[in-house]
Every structure is written in C-alpha cells, then in structure tokens.
Amino acid sequence: MITTFRRGSDQQCPGEEVFMFSLANLLHGFEWKLPHDVTKEELNMEEIFGLSTPRKFPLQAVAEPRLAPHLYTA
C-alpha cells in the first residue's frame, strides 16, 4: 500500500486517492500479457540487493485494450 507517512491519522491524502484510482483504472482497463517470446517459466525473478530490492531484469508486459476499439473514441 502507498503511504503518506502521517501518524495518528486515518484520512487519506487526496493525491493518494487519485493515484490509487488511476492505477486501478489502468490495471482494469487492459489485458496484461507477457511478450510473445516469453513464457511464465522463463520469467527471471532475481533481485538486486539494495535499499529497495529492485528486480535484476525488468518485467516487460504487453497491454491490450479490454474493450472494443470503437468504445475508446470520443
């Protein structure tokens, strides 16, 4: 969860709410797949030791619209 580092408050920061809503729309609005030449078994989940423990090899994903193309035009 994204946090605002405020103590003793149960309220969300307005920017946090906008960020979470935008991320949810992005994730829900697309079908997420691996590139055509990668299988689930080939994913490398190695990490680099450090402060934030990033992945050794970046994850690549292909986003395909979930709905029909004519629904995205104004």
Helices and strands as residue ranges (DSSP letters): H 14-29, E 30-33, G 40-42, E 62-65, G 69-72
